[in-house]
Amino acid sequence: MQPTIADLFELSTALERQIQALYADWHTLFAASSKAASFWLGYSREEDFHANLLLNLSKQLTADQLAAPADPSIYESAMLTQQLVNGLNREVKTLDEALELATQIEHSEVNSILEFLVTHFSSKESTKAMVQSQLREHVGKLNVLSPALIFGEDYKTIKAVN
């Protein structure tokens, strides 16, 4: 049976929640460093925003829209992204390890899927523009800024509290 738009929204929302929980865990793990804890709390909140956005958007769709077949390639990307996230070693010991895993997550298809759903199912141009801007900033934190600029020159010494 072919997955529906409802299935795609459900899978994507669950994926955002899974990533949110991971970043929230890192907020606790790196509580000894206020900068690191704050960074992961911010990322967790952004993933919460993504999940809530998807949930609210899906609630605005009609039963016919939700029952329509999902794009198979997008659904497969969501499945592969969930497998990637499920397969990550969550036992991070250093901030570098957490940043590397977050980079893998944020460079997966998770944000492309979110953008696809918002672009195709939101009727508000302002929502589409806001999500695109927020995603650029969200991923950009890991791409553009050096960890030393975010966390201080001694960031390599920041360890997880296990």
Residue frames relative to the residue before (quaternion, step in Angstrom):
aa qw qx qy qz dx dy dz
M 1.0000 0.0000 0.0000 0.0000 0.00 0.00 0.00
Q 0.4333 -0.7165 0.4897 0.2431 3.55 -0.85 0.99
P 0.4976 -0.6552 0.4759 0.3109 3.59 -0.96 0.85
T 0.3645 -0.7306 0.5448 0.1912 3.53 -1.17 0.71
I 0.6832 -0.4306 0.3808 0.4504 3.52 -1.35 0.06
A 0.6142 0.5407 -0.3457 0.4592 3.60 1.02 -0.75
D 0.6442 0.5173 -0.3161 0.4664 3.59 0.99 -0.85
L 0.6549 0.5149 -0.3073 0.4599 3.57 0.97 -0.86
F 0.6508 0.4962 -0.3175 0.4791 3.59 0.95 -0.82
E 0.6554 0.5193 -0.3128 0.4505 3.58 0.94 -0.88
L 0.6712 0.4897 -0.2924 0.4734 3.57 0.90 -0.92
S 0.6790 0.4965 -0.2908 0.4559 3.58 0.90 -0.90
T 0.6429 0.5084 -0.3194 0.4756 3.57 1.00 -0.79
A 0.6485 0.5095 -0.3146 0.4699 3.60 0.96 -0.85
L 0.6343 0.5299 -0.3230 0.4610 3.57 1.02 -0.78
E 0.6476 0.5022 -0.3153 0.4786 3.60 0.94 -0.85
R 0.6508 0.5094 -0.3116 0.4689 3.61 1.00 -0.80
Q 0.6297 0.5343 -0.3267 0.4596 3.56 1.02 -0.78
I 0.6705 0.4763 -0.2871 0.4910 3.57 0.94 -0.87
Q 0.6028 0.5527 -0.3489 0.4576 3.58 1.04 -0.76
A 0.6725 0.5013 -0.2964 0.4568 3.59 0.87 -0.94
L 0.6276 0.5342 -0.3332 0.4579 3.58 1.02 -0.77
Y 0.6850 0.4688 -0.2854 0.4791 3.58 0.86 -0.94
A 0.6173 0.5269 -0.3470 0.4700 3.61 1.07 -0.66
D 0.6151 0.5296 -0.3392 0.4755 3.59 1.06 -0.73
W 0.6701 0.4901 -0.3033 0.4678 3.58 0.94 -0.84
H 0.5514 0.5804 -0.3932 0.4523 3.59 1.14 -0.55
T 0.6894 0.4585 -0.2687 0.4922 3.58 0.95 -0.88
L 0.6562 0.5373 -0.3139 0.4268 3.59 0.91 -0.90
F 0.7733 0.3181 -0.1620 0.5240 3.56 1.03 -0.77
A 0.2264 0.8212 -0.4932 0.1767 3.57 1.19 0.58
A 0.5837 0.5950 -0.3762 0.4047 3.62 1.15 -0.48
S 0.7185 0.3179 -0.2160 0.5797 3.58 1.24 -0.38
S 0.3758 -0.7567 0.4830 0.2300 3.58 -0.39 1.18
K 0.6423 0.5232 -0.3372 0.4472 3.61 1.01 -0.73
A 0.6752 0.4809 -0.2945 0.4755 3.58 0.92 -0.90
A 0.6481 0.5147 -0.3214 0.4602 3.59 0.92 -0.88
S 0.6584 0.5110 -0.2991 0.4647 3.57 0.95 -0.88
F 0.6199 0.5505 -0.3311 0.4506 3.58 1.02 -0.84
W 0.7221 0.4384 -0.2568 0.4695 3.59 0.78 -1.03
L 0.5980 0.5398 -0.3639 0.4676 3.58 1.10 -0.58
G 0.6401 0.5220 -0.3153 0.4672 3.58 1.01 -0.81
Y 0.6619 0.4919 -0.3080 0.4745 3.57 0.94 -0.85
S 0.6290 0.5297 -0.3325 0.4617 3.58 1.01 -0.79
R 0.6599 0.5041 -0.3047 0.4664 3.58 0.94 -0.83
E 0.6369 0.5178 -0.3329 0.4642 3.58 1.03 -0.72
E 0.6463 0.4958 -0.3221 0.4825 3.60 1.02 -0.73
D 0.5971 0.5426 -0.3487 0.4770 3.58 1.12 -0.67
F 0.6259 0.5286 -0.3225 0.4741 3.57 1.01 -0.85
H 0.6512 0.5165 -0.3175 0.4566 3.61 0.90 -0.91
A 0.6721 0.4982 -0.3004 0.4581 3.60 0.87 -0.97
N 0.6748 0.4880 -0.2975 0.4669 3.59 0.89 -0.89
L 0.6077 0.5484 -0.3448 0.4594 3.56 1.05 -0.72
L 0.6729 0.4853 -0.2931 0.4751 3.58 0.89 -0.93
L 0.6467 0.5235 -0.3176 0.4548 3.56 0.94 -0.87
N 0.6869 0.4760 -0.2802 0.4722 3.58 0.87 -0.94
L 0.6434 0.5204 -0.3233 0.4590 3.56 0.99 -0.80
S 0.6606 0.5040 -0.3178 0.4567 3.60 0.92 -0.84
K 0.6324 0.5390 -0.3290 0.4487 3.60 1.09 -0.66
Q 0.6528 0.5177 -0.3116 0.4570 3.59 1.20 -0.44
L 0.5959 0.5843 -0.3611 0.4160 3.58 1.25 -0.27
T 0.5094 -0.6320 0.4926 0.3136 3.53 -1.20 0.58
A 0.6672 -0.4826 0.3807 0.4207 3.54 -1.30 0.28
D 0.6458 0.5188 -0.3229 0.4577 3.60 1.00 -0.76
Q 0.6402 0.5132 -0.3283 0.4680 3.58 0.99 -0.80
L 0.6809 0.4976 -0.2875 0.4540 3.58 0.89 -0.92
A 0.6888 0.4814 -0.2703 0.4698 3.58 1.10 -0.70
A 0.5032 0.6600 -0.4248 0.3615 3.59 1.23 -0.27
P 0.5718 -0.5987 0.4257 0.3653 3.57 -1.12 0.59
A 0.4176 -0.6833 0.5432 0.2525 3.54 -1.08 0.80
D 0.5751 -0.5413 0.4706 0.3934 3.54 -1.21 0.47
P 0.4500 -0.7308 0.4366 0.2698 3.61 -0.53 1.13
S 0.6689 0.5011 -0.3224 0.4444 3.60 0.94 -0.77
I 0.6360 0.5084 -0.3265 0.4801 3.60 1.06 -0.71
Y 0.6565 0.5018 -0.3165 0.4659 3.58 0.92 -0.86
E 0.6440 0.5114 -0.3198 0.4705 3.58 0.98 -0.82
S 0.6208 0.5307 -0.3373 0.4682 3.60 1.02 -0.73
A 0.6454 0.5138 -0.3162 0.4685 3.57 1.00 -0.82
M 0.6480 0.5131 -0.3128 0.4679 3.58 0.99 -0.82
L 0.6717 0.4925 -0.2949 0.4683 3.58 0.93 -0.91
T 0.6326 0.5204 -0.3275 0.4710 3.57 1.05 -0.74
Q 0.6438 0.5036 -0.3285 0.4732 3.57 0.97 -0.76
Q 0.6253 0.5211 -0.3367 0.4735 3.61 1.01 -0.72
L 0.6249 0.5361 -0.3286 0.4627 3.58 1.01 -0.82
V 0.6920 0.4708 -0.2789 0.4709 3.57 0.81 -1.02
N 0.6459 0.5167 -0.3206 0.4616 3.61 0.98 -0.80
G 0.7205 0.4720 -0.2415 0.4469 3.57 1.06 -0.75
L 0.5048 0.6648 -0.4281 0.3463 3.59 1.23 -0.15
N 0.4276 -0.6583 0.5545 0.2763 3.52 -1.12 0.71
R 0.2168 -0.8221 0.5188 0.0896 3.56 -0.41 1.24
E 0.5462 0.6298 -0.3868 0.3942 3.57 1.26 -0.09
V 0.0665 0.8203 -0.5620 0.0829 3.56 0.52 1.15
K 0.2358 -0.7757 0.5742 0.1139 3.52 -1.12 0.76
T 0.7868 0.2143 -0.1069 0.5688 3.56 1.18 -0.55
L 0.6355 -0.5215 0.4120 0.3929 3.51 -1.28 0.35
D 0.5996 0.5649 -0.3531 0.4436 3.58 1.06 -0.71
E 0.6525 0.5081 -0.3155 0.4653 3.59 0.94 -0.86
A 0.6538 0.5046 -0.3141 0.4683 3.58 0.94 -0.86
L 0.6580 0.5067 -0.3130 0.4609 3.58 0.93 -0.86
E 0.6367 0.5238 -0.3292 0.4603 3.59 1.01 -0.77
L 0.6717 0.4817 -0.3007 0.4758 3.59 0.93 -0.85
A 0.6374 0.5192 -0.3288 0.4648 3.58 0.98 -0.80
T 0.6253 0.5285 -0.3359 0.4657 3.58 1.04 -0.75
Q 0.6326 0.5172 -0.3326 0.4709 3.60 0.98 -0.79
I 0.6625 0.5044 -0.3054 0.4620 3.57 0.92 -0.91
E 0.7354 0.4462 -0.2452 0.4471 3.55 0.73 -1.08
H 0.6888 0.4259 -0.2865 0.5119 3.60 1.21 -0.33
S 0.4653 0.6181 -0.4729 0.4217 3.56 1.27 0.25
E 0.6983 -0.4765 0.3346 0.4163 3.56 -1.25 -0.22
V 0.3819 0.7705 -0.4647 0.2109 3.61 1.24 -0.14
N 0.7222 0.4271 -0.2638 0.4757 3.60 0.83 -0.86
S 0.6002 0.5468 -0.3565 0.4622 3.58 1.12 -0.56
I 0.6412 0.5161 -0.3181 0.4704 3.56 1.03 -0.78
L 0.6272 0.5244 -0.3241 0.4760 3.58 0.98 -0.86
E 0.6766 0.4930 -0.2911 0.4630 3.56 0.85 -0.98
F 0.6207 0.5425 -0.3324 0.4582 3.59 1.01 -0.81
L 0.6898 0.4853 -0.2892 0.4529 3.58 0.81 -0.99
V 0.6658 0.4859 -0.3091 0.4744 3.57 0.92 -0.85
T 0.6642 0.5195 -0.3051 0.4426 3.58 0.89 -0.93
H 0.7597 0.4051 -0.2100 0.4633 3.58 0.91 -0.90
F 0.8089 0.3089 -0.1464 0.4784 3.60 1.05 -0.56
S 0.5963 0.5160 -0.3919 0.4738 3.61 1.19 -0.03
S 0.3266 -0.7512 0.5409 0.1908 3.54 -0.95 0.85
K 0.6461 0.5293 -0.3074 0.4559 3.57 1.27 -0.22
E 0.4021 -0.7214 0.5178 0.2233 3.55 -0.67 1.13
S 0.6199 0.5532 -0.3467 0.4354 3.59 1.05 -0.71
T 0.6321 0.5160 -0.3301 0.4745 3.60 1.06 -0.72
K 0.6430 0.5254 -0.3211 0.4554 3.58 0.93 -0.88
A 0.6839 0.4841 -0.2832 0.4666 3.58 0.87 -0.95
M 0.6456 0.5258 -0.3168 0.4543 3.57 0.99 -0.85
V 0.6636 0.4975 -0.3079 0.4661 3.60 0.92 -0.87
Q 0.6476 0.5109 -0.3290 0.4597 3.59 0.90 -0.83
S 0.6606 0.4973 -0.3017 0.4746 3.58 0.95 -0.84
Q 0.6673 0.5044 -0.3006 0.4582 3.57 0.91 -0.93
L 0.6571 0.5067 -0.3178 0.4588 3.61 0.96 -0.79
R 0.6172 0.5297 -0.3506 0.4642 3.61 1.00 -0.74
E 0.6775 0.4796 -0.2876 0.4777 3.57 0.93 -0.90
H 0.6327 0.5618 -0.3165 0.4288 3.57 0.98 -0.93
V 0.7278 0.3974 -0.2264 0.5110 3.58 0.78 -1.03
G 0.6081 0.5978 -0.3390 0.3975 3.56 1.07 -0.74
K 0.5708 0.5964 -0.3857 0.4119 3.57 1.10 -0.58
L 0.7102 0.4254 -0.2527 0.5008 3.56 1.05 -0.72
N 0.6892 0.5067 -0.2784 0.4368 3.60 1.11 -0.62
V 0.7981 0.3802 -0.1643 0.4376 3.51 0.68 -1.15
L 0.7499 0.4033 -0.2273 0.4725 3.53 0.78 -0.99
S 0.3965 -0.6818 0.5532 0.2682 3.51 -1.02 0.73
P 0.5946 -0.5814 0.4039 0.3812 3.60 -1.01 0.65
A 0.6140 0.5549 -0.3564 0.4337 3.60 1.04 -0.67
L 0.6473 0.5078 -0.3235 0.4674 3.60 1.08 -0.65
I 0.6840 0.4783 -0.2801 0.4743 3.56 1.06 -0.74
F 0.8401 0.2536 -0.0657 0.4751 3.55 0.73 -1.15
G 0.5935 -0.5471 0.3811 0.4509 3.59 1.22 -0.23
E 0.6802 -0.5319 0.3344 0.3776 3.53 -1.22 0.53
D 0.7145 0.4482 -0.2584 0.4710 3.59 1.09 -0.62
Y 0.2510 0.8245 -0.4858 0.1451 3.61 1.22 0.34
K 0.6131 0.5684 -0.3614 0.4128 3.62 1.07 -0.61
T 0.6574 0.5011 -0.3205 0.4626 3.58 1.19 -0.31
I 0.5109 0.6401 -0.4290 0.3811 3.60 1.24 -0.12
K 0.0891 -0.8130 0.5753 -0.0101 3.53 -0.61 1.19
A 0.5372 -0.5942 0.4913 0.3421 3.52 -1.28 0.49
V 0.3533 -0.6977 0.5812 0.2250 3.55 -1.17 0.65
N 0.0315 -0.8354 0.5484 -0.0174 3.58 -0.15 1.25
